[in-house]
Amino acid sequence: MQSRRFSGLPLIGSLAVIYFIAGKLGLMLASLHASASPVWPPAGIALAGSLLLGYRAWPAIFIGAFLVNVTTAGNVATSFAIATGNTLEALAGAWLVNRFAGGTNVFDRLQGVFKFALAAGISALISPAFGLTSLALTGFAAWANYGAIWLTWWLGDVTGDLVFTPLVFLWSVASKRRWNKKEAAEVGALLLLLVVLSGVVFGGWPALSVRNYPIVLICGPIVIWTAFRFTQRETATGIFILSAIAVWGTLHGFGPFVRETENQSLLALQWWTAVLSITAMALSAGMAERRRVEEELQQQKVVVESANGTKDHFPSVLSHELRTPITPVKSALESLETEAAQTEEDKSVEPKSDLEFEMAHLLLIDVAGYSKLLINEQIELLQELNQIVRSSECFRSAEASGKFNRVPMGDGMALLFFHSPEEPVRCAFEISRALQDHPRIQLRMGVHSGPVNRITDVNDKTNFAGSGINVAQRVLDCGDAGHILLSAHVAEDLAQYRQWQPWLHDLGECEVKHGLHLHLFNLYKENLGNPQVPEKLRRTRRWKRGSDIVRPVSLPRRPRSLLVLALVVAALAMVISSLTFFQRVSLRMTPSTSPEETGSKGTVLISEKSIAILPFENLSGDKANAYFADGIHDEILMRLSKIADLKVISRTSTQHYKSAPENLPEIAKQLGVAHILEGRVQKSGDAVRVNVQLIRAANDSQLWADTFDRKLTDIFSVESEVAKAIADQLQAKLTGQEEQVIAAKPTDNSEAYDAYLHGLAYTLKTGNNPANALAAQKYLRDAVRLDPKFALAWALLSNVDAHGYQVGSLQPTVALREEAREAAETAFTLQPNLGEAILAKGYYNYACLKDYDAALRYFEQARQFLPNSSRIPEVLAYV
């Protein structure tokens, strides 16, 4: 009893660990707020765990959620509130699914899928209500961003339910369908095609992905084909694979869902994923329901044909029924003969008639279609069956143990074992295997463990009775030919043994005599047993709606109408999305048409003073030096972006081409520039080599190139010389202020500059998670400690602190807010005309003080010094 009570602890512990890992991965994609991610797998994992393990799974969800959040942002109180909300969301979702959507059969019916989606949407309201409100009340989230964070939180939970709950749930239960070689090949082909098409849309290697064309619809037919041809399990797997590739591609700037910010991009993607998931799973459930109905129609056809053939056997059946009254007389005569032959010693060893209960593991065997056989066929069949059972290894070993009994029962028998619940199951498999050589013998078997007692029957012979035999008979009566049915009690015992788990298939409840309900399991493997759902269970489920009139089975009209409605809604959503994306992409891909850039015929011309600086390649042997190459790239980009006469593409747009681009003219055309700058950086100790080349995109020719071999202390001169050479090659007009900016040396301390580049690299990483924020803060503090007059490092430190304070990636304390203010003021005091310092003051007012008027003034002022900066339009949009 004790072991059964705690047998679920390993599962609960495993669920908590899985939830924690999935939660940390999900929060790596949080950008709007450290605790709100638009991609949140734990929601689906928690709901699937609650459906599979029951409400007892709540401690695992609570512990996992608490650990995820207490190690991310906020404090113990907010982490407790978030964990409470996440736990209640999973429990509420499971209750709604169990109450209204069919419970564990939720994905078997089309209506169940739609109800599941509705339950997911409703239950997902709970988590942000608890979590986000607690963060806002304690100052870890801004009330001004409450709506945006709430939408991100809710949509992440909903899509987590829609994608991960079917995936985890359907792969956790045994499938009744086995692939043949042809179907396995088809699944492989569909998987390959899905990966290839997902790569075309979100992979980035074809130009279509980079241009963000709305070609996402080409992935839909593969998922829909999977829904039509295979089960819900394969459909859920396809949705997961497509969703994973789409998230990866969107984060890297590929595909039709890319927006101005990472959070907006993922939200757009998740809306599409939700629609696709509901549509595909509904289609899959509808097709599965149709296949079940067709199978039932075919089986009913067989039953009708069998009934028509019964008239041929009617004479034998009538003979059997007439001879039945003679059986008791024959049994009485045999009893008298046996009693006369018994010795007094034999009679003394007979058990008493007092009730003495024992726990027995029973295997009941019954011949299917026995009454339809001729008399001589019945006799021959029973003799043959007895011989098969007696010759089985399980029978002989149990009989040799001395703890075994057999009881004849009509046209079958009951075998009573007393050692282990595995004994009758092994015996059932052994008998089924032996019957493969005797195809004319069709058996059904039932297994149950329950109390029995020895009694003396009317013939003064030892026999057995009790509730154990009665329940076993009810289990047997629910099966058809070939079935080996188990009561839930036996199945729970067998589930403790790993080797039996793959062969136990839950059938649910079956109504038996006197209105009782038995929870049954079907036992089968390979060619042993019958994998079909028993006719009695199918009939009960089909007519369980309570009608007194038994209606013939026909294709359900309501599911078909819902299926058509789902297709129409999905099609409309896809069409509207496509039109929106086409309009967005056409606007996005059309460069600005100022008068001087427009030809006589209205064609758009690309300015000769435009350039895109591709990410510099790290040629150092140590990959840890990648930060240095990124820093040099960003510094040159920053210097050029301060020249008003140049059009410089932002780092966000050029980051897509980080891996050695091949077709530079095509890239330039996509970005709308006339020139491309490529660079390679090699750092070894304190020696640095920088190779750069300026390419004219029109004819793919090299306009200028140079190699700089310098010491680390002289790296600033390289950045200045490269920026000045590019400005000269593009014939940009420089003001005196701009010339000073290009030639400016931000610090005389090489160690401080190296720390600054380390911090800068962490700020450029995807995802505003605490690890990146803390690392950036550490290096930038080192930079200003090594050189207190390093204004650029002070400005970047202020931005890191203010952003961490706003989104919660850093502990939003008063000390952090004060450091952000002091850093911005220090940068501005050191260099009043430094655009980054003015931008830092504006961002401090926006993120920490919520003084939007002051923030706008600073942002507009910074625009004068940073004319090509993409950061300023971004923060202006936030305000």
N, C-alpha and C positions, 0 to 999 in steps of 0.2 A: 504493500500500500504506500509505503514511504517512497519507494523508488519511482512509482508511477506519478506521484505528486510532483516530484522534482525532475521528471524525465524531460520536461520542456526547457529547463534552464540553459542547456547548451544552445538551443535554438534562439532563446531570448538574448543570450549574450552575443551570438553571432549577428543577430539583427541589429543590436546596438552598435557593434563595430562597423558593420556595413553602412549603417546610417551615418556614422561619424565620418567615415572616409568619403562617402558620396557628398556629405554636406561641405566638407573642406574643399572638395573639387568644385562644387557648385558656387561657393563664395569666391573662388578665384575669378569668376566672371562678373562679380559685382562691381559696378563702376559708379552708379548713381549714389549708392549707400553701401557701406561694408556689409550690412546684414540683409540686403535685398538683392537677390539675383534673379534675372529673367529666366535662367535655366536652373531648375531646382529638382533634381532627381529624388532626393529624400522623401518628398511628398508622395510620389508614386510607390516608393519602396515601403513607406510606412502604411499606406492604405492596403497594399498587397499583403503585408505581414499581418495586418488586422483581419483581413478576410481569411487568410490561411490558418493563422494560429488562434484567432478569436481575440476577444477584448483583453485577454491576459498579456497581449504583446505591448500594452501601454508603457510598462517600465522601460523597455528597450528604447522605445521612441523618445520618451522623456529624457533618459540618460544621454542618448546620442545627441539630441537637439541641444541639451544644456552644455555638453562638452564642446560642441561645434561653436556655439555662440560665446561662451565664456573665454574661449581662446581666440576670438576674432575681434569683437568690439563690445562696447558697453561695459556693464559691471555685473556682479552676481545677481542683483535684483532684476535687471532687464533680461539677463540670460534665463532666469527662472520664468519670467513672464513669457518670453518667446517659446521656451520649451513647453510650457503649459498650453499655449495656443497651438503649437504644432501637434501635440498629443491629442488635444480635443478635436482638432481638425481631422486627424486620422480616424479617431473613434466615431465621430459624427458621420464621416464619409462611409465607414463600414456599416454603421447602423442604417443609414439611408439605403445603401445597396442591398443589405439583407432584408430590409423591410419592404422596399418598393421595386427593386430591380432584379430580384431572383437570387440574391445571395451568391453562392459559389457557381451558380449557373448563369451569371450575369452576361457573359459573352456568348451564350448559346443562342440567344434570340435577338432579333433586330430591335425590338422595343427595349430590351435590356441594355443595349449599347447606348441608346439615346438617354435612357433614365440614368445610366452610369455617368454620362457626361454632365447631366443636370446635377446629379449628386456631387460630382467633383467641383462644379462651379459654386454650388451653395456652401459646401463644407470649407472651401478655400477662403471664404470670407472671415473665418474664425481666426486664422493665424495672424494676418496683419492687424486685425482688430486688437488682439492682445499684444503682439510683438511691437508693431510700429508705434502704437499709442504709448506703450511704456517707454520706448526710446525717445519719443517727442516730449513726454512729460519730464523725463530726467535730463533733457538737454542734449541727448546724443543724436537727435535728428531734428532738422529745422521744420517748424510748422509750415513754412512757406513751400517746402518741397513735399508736404505730406501726401498730396494727391498723386504726384508722379511716383513717389516711392511706393505708395499703396498699390497703384496699378502694376508696377514692376513685380512686387511681392505676390500679388494675387495671380497674375498671369503665369509667373514662374511655377506656382503651386499647381495651377490647373493643368498646364501642359505636362508637368511632372506626373500628375495622375493619369492623363490621357496616354502618355507614351510609355511610362515605366510600370504602371500597375498591370496592364495586360501582358507586358513582356515577362515580368517576374511571376505573375500568377499562373499564366499558361505554361511556362516552363517548369513550374513547381509541381504540376499535376501531370499524371501519366496521360499520354495521348493515346486515343483509341485507333489512330490511323498509322499505318506503317507504309513507308515509301517502297515501291518496287524500283527496279533499276532505271526504268524509263522516267519515273517521277523524280528520282534522285538526280538524274541528269538534268531534268527540267529545272529543278530548284537551283542547281549549280549555275545553269545558264542565266536564270533570272537574277541571281545574286551578282554574277559578273556584270550583267547589263546594268543593274541598279548602281553598282559602284562606278562603272564607266560614265554613265549619264550624270550621276551626282558629281563626278569629277569635272565633267564638261560645264556644269552649272556653277559649282562652288569650288572647284579645284584650283583654278587660277592658271592652269597651263594653256588653255586656248584663249584667244583674244576675247571670246564671248564672255567669259567670266570676268575678265578685267574690266570690260566695258559695262558690266552690270546690266546686260540686256535681260529682259523678263522672259527667260527661257525655262523657268522653273517647272512649267507645265509638262515638259517632256519626261519628268520623273514620275508624274502621276500614273500614266498607263501601266508602268511596271508594278507599282503597288496594287493597283486595281486588278491587274491580271493575277497577281498572287492571291488576292481575296477571292477571285472567281474559281481558281484552280485548286487551291489548297485550303488549309484550316486557318482558324484564327491565330494559332501560334505562329505560323509562317508569316502571316500578315503583320502581326505585332513586331516580329523581328525585322521585317523590311522597313517598317516605319522608324524603328530605332536606328537602323543603319543609316537611312537617309537623313534623319534628324541630326545624328552625330556628325556626319560629313558636312551638313549645312551649317551647323554651329561653327565648326572649325573654319570653313570657308568664309563665313560672314565676319568672324573675328579677324581674319586676315585681309578683309576688304574685297572679297570676291562674291559675286552673285547679285541678284536683283534686290536684296534687302538692305544693302549698305546705305546708311544714313550719315548725318553729320557726326553723331556720337555713337560709341559702342553700344550704349544702352538702348538707344532708339533703333539701332540695327537689329539687335537681338529681340526686341519687342515685336518688330514687324515680322521677323522670322517665326516667332512663337505663335502669332496669330495664324499664320499659314499652316504651321505644323498642327495646331489644334483642329483646324478645319479638315485637313487631310486625314488626321488620325480618326476623327469621328466618322468621316465618310467611308474610309477603307474598312474600319472595324465593323460598321453597320452592314456594308456590302458582304463582308465575310460571314457575319452571323446570318444574314438573310440567305446566302447560298447554302450554308450548313443546314439551316432549317428546311430549305427546299429539298436538299439531299435526303434528310431524314424522312420527310413526307413521301418522297418517291420510293424509298426503301420500304416504308410501311405499306404503301399501295401494292408493291410487288409481293410482300409477304402475305397481305390479305388475299391477293390473287392465288397464291399457293394454297392458303387455307381453304378458299372456296373450291379449288380443284380437288383438294384432298377430301372435302366434304362430299363432293359428287362421287368420289371413288369409294366412299364408305359403304354405299349400298351393296357393293359387291361382296363385302365381308359381313353383311347383316346376318346371314344364316349362322355363321360361326359365333358371332356375338350373342345371338339368341340362345344357341346351344350352351354357351358358357354361363349365361344368366340362369338357365334352367337347371344346370348341374350344381350351381352354387349352394342351394339348400341342402344337398347331400353331404357337403363338406363337413359340417359339424358332426353328423352321424359317424362318418369315417374317422374323424379325429377322436371321438369317444371310444370307438372300438380299439384304435391303436393305443389309447391311454390305458384301457383295461388290460391289454396284452402286456404293456410295459410295466404296469403296476404289479401284475402277477409275477413278472420275472424279477422284480426288485427284491433284494435281500433286506433283512432287517438292518444290516450294517449300512447299506446304501441310504436307507431312509433316515438313519440317525444323523448322517452328515449333511442332510439337506438344511439349508438356512431357515431360520425362523421367519414367520410372516410379519414380525414386527418391523416398522419402518426404520431403516438405517440409511440415511442419505450419504451419497458419495459424489464427488465432483468428477464428471466424466467428460471426455472430449469425443464427440459423436460424429460419425460419418454415416449419413443416410443415403442409400442408393435406391433408385427407382428406375424401372424400365419405361421409357417413353413409348406411348402407343401400344401398350401391352394388350389392352382389351380388343384391339383391332386385329390381333393375330388369330389364326386358327388354333384349335386346342392342341394339336400335335406340335405346332410351331411354338406355342407357349411353353410346353414341357421341355422341348429341345433347347429353347433359348435359356430357360432358368437353369437347366443342367450345365449348359455351356458357361453361363455367368458364374455359377457356383465354382466351377472348375478354375476359371480365370482368377476369381478372388482368392480362392484357397491356395493357388500356386504363386501368388504374389509374395514378394520378399517381406513386405510390411506385415502381411497377415501371419506368415510363419514366424517372424521374429517376435511379434506381439504375443502370439499363442505360446511360444516357448518361454516367454517371460513369466507366464502364469497370471498376469494381470491384464486380461483381455476377455471380452465377451462379444457374442454375436446374437442377434435377435432377428428371426425372420419376420418380415412385415409385408403381407400381401404379395405383390409382384416385385418385391425388393428385399432389402435387409438393412439392419442397423449394426454398425461395428462400433464397439465402445472401447476407447483407449483411456488409460488412466495415468500416463506418465507426463506427456507434454502436448500442447496444442498443435505442435508440428506433426505429430504422428498421423492424425486423420488427413491432413493436407498432403503429406508425402504419399500416403496410401491412395488418395484421389488421383494424384498425378500418375502414380504407377499403374493404376487400373486404366486410366485414360490412355496411357501409352500402349498398354497391352491390347486395348480395344481397337487400335489402329489396324490390327490384323483381323478384326472381326467387325467389318463395317455394318453388318445388319443389326448389331446390338447397339441401340441408342439409349444412353443413360443420362440421367440428370442426378446431380449429387448436391447435398447440403451439409454444411459443417457448422457445429455449434458446441459451445462448452457450457454445461449446466448441471444441476443436481439430478441424480437418479437414485432410485432405491430398489432393492431386490424385493420381489413379492412372489408369492406362490399363486399360480393361476388356477383356473378351474380344473385343469388336469393334474393338479398337485405337482407341477413342474416349476423350477426356478425361472423367473422371468424378470424383466425390468420395466419400470414405469417412472413417471416424474415429469416435472416441467421441462427438464433438459431435453427429453425426447419430444415433447409437444412442440417446443420452440424450433427444434431441429426440423420437425416435419413441416412447420410453417415456412421455414427458410427454403426447404426443398420444393415446396409447392409453388414458389415464385419463379422457379427456373424452367427453362425449356431444354430440349435435347442438347447434350453437350455441355451444359452449364455446370460450373462448380461454384456454388454460392456460399458465402460466408456471412455469419452474423458479425455485427460491428464489434462485439466483444472479442471474437476470435481474431478479427483483423487488427484490432489494437494490440493484441498480444504478439501477433506475427510481425507487426511493424517495428517491434523492438529488435528484430533480427534483420540485418542489412540485406541478406540475400533474398528475402521475401518482398521487400518494398517495391521493386519494379513491377511485380505481378499482381499487386493489389489495386483494384480499380473501383472507386467509389460509385455506387449506383444511386445513392440517396435512400429515401424511405419507400417502403412498399406496404400497402394496406392489405392485411390478411384477415383471417376469420375473426368474427366478433368486433370488427372495426379497429383492431390493434394495428400499430405501425411498427415495422421492423426496418432498421437501418442495415442495408445489405452492401456487400462488396462482391465483385466478380473476380474470380481467380483464373487467370489464363496466361500462358506464355507460348510463344512460337506456335506450334500446331496442337497444343494441349489446351483443352477448355474451349469455351465459345465466347468470342469477343463481343458478340451482339448484345444489345440491351434486351432483357427478357420481355416477351410480349405483354406480360401482365403489368410491368412497369410502364411500358409505352402506352398501353391502353389507359392506365390510370392517369398518366400525365395528360393524355390527349383529351380526356373527358372530365378532368378534375374541376371544371368550371361549375359543376353542380347541376347541370341539366339532367332531368329525369329521362329525357329521350336520347337514345344513343344515335348520334348522327354519323353518316358515312364520312370517311376521311377524304378530304379534298384540299387542294392548295389554299392556304389561308389568304383571305382577301385583304384583311387589314395590314399584315406585313407587306404585301405587295404594294398597297397604296402608300405606306410609309416609305418603302424603298424608292418609289417613283418620286415622292416628295423630297427625300434626301438627295436624290440625284439632281433634281431641278434646283434646289437651294445651293448645292455645291457648284453646279454649273454657273449659276448666276454670280456666286461669290468669286469664282475663278475668272469670269469675264470682266467683272468690275475691277478686280485686282489687276488683270492684264492691261486694261485701258489706262488705269492709274499709273502703272509702271511704265508703259510706253510713253505716256505724256511726261512723266518725271525724267525718264532717261533721255528723251529728245531734248528737253530743256537743259538737262545737265550736260549733254554732249555737245551742245551748241555754244561756242565761245561767245563772249560779249562782243557786240557789234558796234563799237564806237565808230564815228564817222571816218576817222583816219584808218580804221582797220577794215573798211568795207569797200569792195571794188565797185566798178561802174555798174556791173550787172547784179549787184546785191550779194555777191559771193563773199564769204567770210575770209579775211586774210589774217595770217598769224604774224604777230609783231616780231620783228627781227631782234628786239631787245627782250626776248623771253627765254627763260632757261629752267630746266629741271635738273636738280642735283640728285643723282641716284645714290642709294646707300653705298658707302665705301666698303670695299672688301678687305677683310682681315687676313693678311698673309703671314702673320706671326705663327710660329710653331705652337705657341700656347694659345688655346682658345679663350683663356681667361682675359686675353688682351683685346677681345672684341669690343669691350667698352671704350677702348682708346680710339679705335677706328670710328665707332659711332659718334664719339665726342668731337673728333676732328671734322667729320661730316657736318655735324650740327653747328659747329662754330663757324665754318665757312658759309653755310646756309644762312646763319643769323646775320653775318656781316653783309652778305649780298641782299638780304631782305630789307635792310635799312636804306637801300638806294631806291629812291622814289621813281627814278627813270627806268627801272627794270621791272619786269614781271617775273617773279620767282615763285615756283610752285611749292606748296607747303610740304613738310616732311610726311604728313599723313598720307598724301596722295602718292608720293614716290616710294613709300615703304613696301608697296606691293611688288616692287621689282628688286628685292634684296638679293635674290639668287641670280647672278650673272646673266642678264638679259641678252638675247641674241638679236632681235630685230629692233634696233634703236629707232629707225624712222617710224615704225609703227607705234612705238611707245610715245615718241614725241607727238605724233598725230593724236593719239588718245588723250594726252595731257594738254594739247593745244599750245605747244611751244616750238620754237625754231631751233633750239640748241639743247644738247644733253651733256652734262659733265659726269664723267666716270672717275673713280679714284680707288687706289689700293694703298693700304697702310701696313708697314712692317715695323714692329717694335721689338728691339732686342736690348735688354738692359736699359742704358740711357741713350742708346742710338735709335734714331727714327728715320725711316725712308718713306716718302710719300710720292706716289706716281699719280699724276692727273692728266686727263686729256679732254679737250673740249671738242665735241662733235657737232658739225652742221647737219641737221636732220634731213634737209632737202635732198642732198646727194650722198649722205652717209660718209662724209669726208671729215678728216681731222683738221680742225681749225687751229688748234694750239695744243701743245703737250709739254710737260716738263717733269723732271724728277728732282726731289729735294732730299738731300742727305744732311740731317742736322742732329744736334744733341737735343735731349729732351728739354733742356732749359731754353732752347731757341725755337721751340715749336710755334710760338706766336708769330714769328716772322714768316713762317710758311703759310699760315692762315691768311695773313695780311697780303703777302705777295700773290697768292692764288686769287684772292678776291679782287685785288687791283688789276691783275692780268685779265681776268674775265671781264671786268668793267671796261677795260681798254678795248678788248677784242669785240665787245658788243657795242662800243661807241656810246656808252652811257654817260650822260652829263652828271657830274658830281658837284655837289655844293661843298663849300668849305667844311661844313659840319660833317658831311658824309665822308669826306676824305679823312677827317680825324677819326671817325668811327672805324673805318676800315683799318687804319694804321694803329689803332689803340691796342695797348698791351694790358690785359685785364689784371695781371698780377706779376710780380717779380719772383714769386716763390713757386718753383716747379712742383714741389710736394703738394702745396695747396691746390695747384691746378690739377694735378693727378687725382686728388681727392674729389675735386669738383667734377671732373669727368666721370668718376665712379658714381657720384650722386646723380648726375645728369642721366647716366645710363639707366639707373633704376626708375627715374621718373618717366622714361620713355617706354618702359615695359607695359605690356597689355595687362589690364586688370589692376584696380586700385586696392590691392589686398594689403593687410597690415605688414606683411613681411617686406614688400617693396617699399612701403612708406617709411618703415623704421630704418631700413638700410640706407635709403636716400637721405633721411634726416641725419643719420650717424656720419656719413661721409661729408655732408655739407657743413655740419658742425665742426668737423676736423678741418675743413678748408678755411673757414673763417677764424678758427683758432690759430692755424698756421700763418694766416695773413689777415689780420683784422680790417685791412683796407680793401679787401677783395669784394667790391660792390656787387658784381655779378653773382657771386656765391651767396651773399646776403639776400639778394632778391629771390634767388631760387629757393633758398631755405624758407623764406617767408611764404612763398607759394605752396611748398610742401606742407608746412604747418597749417596754413589756412585751409587747404584742401582736405587734409586729414581731419581737421576740426569739423569741417562741414559734413563729410560723408561718413565719419566714424572710423576711418582706417587707422587713426591715432586716437589715443584717449583724449576726448575733448575737454580738457581741464582749463582752468583759468590761466595756469602757467603756460600751456601751449598757446593759447590765444595771445598772451602777452609776448611770448617769443616771436610770434608771427608779426605783431605790431612793431617790436623793436627791430627785427630784421629788415622790415620794409623801410622804416624810418632811417636806419643806418645806411642802407643802400642809396636812398634818396639824398641823404646828407653828403655822402661821399661823391656821388655823381648825379647832380640834379637833372642832367639831360640824358640820363640812361633810360631808354624806353622800358627796359625790364623792371627798373626800380619803380617807375610810375605805375606800370601794370601791376606790380606787387602791392602797392598801396591801394589800388582800386579793388583788387581781389580780396584784400584783407577786409575792406569795408563791406564788400558783398557777402563773403562767406562767414565772417566772424561777427560783424556788427549789424548785418542786415540793413545797412544804410545805403539804399539803392541809388539815391540821388548823388551822393558823394562818389559812389562807385562809377556811375555813368560819367561824371566829370573827369575822373582819372582815366577811364578807358578811352574817352575821346582825346584826351591830352596825349596818351601813349600812342595813339594811332599816328600822330605826327612824326614820331621817331621810329615807328615800326610799320611802315606803309604796306609791307607784304606779309605781315604776320597773320596767320590763320587763328591764332589764339584770341585775338581781340574780337572778331565777329562771333566766335563761340561764346565768350563770356557775355557779350552784349545780348545774345539770344537768350541766355539764362536769365538775365535781368528782365 
